[in-house]
Amino acid sequence: MLAVLLATLAVLSVVFFMLFRGIHQEMVARAEAEDHLQRLNTELEEPVRARTADLECNRPSCAG
């Protein structure tokens, strides 16, 4: 009976290890994707700001 319990414990340990490793890998991949997206957003902000300023100054009310 003890041998069966120890074998079951060993199998469950391996299964949980694999499960948690997979979850960790997914969390790392998600964090990397979020960082990449944040960098892209930061890079895009300046061109958008510049283009918005150009469009604002091309309006008749900007001519002064």
Buried (B, 14 or more C-beta within 10 A) or exposed (E): EEEEEEEEEEEEEEEEEEEEEEEEEEEEEEEEEEEEEEEEEEEEEEEEEEEEEEEEEEEEEEEE
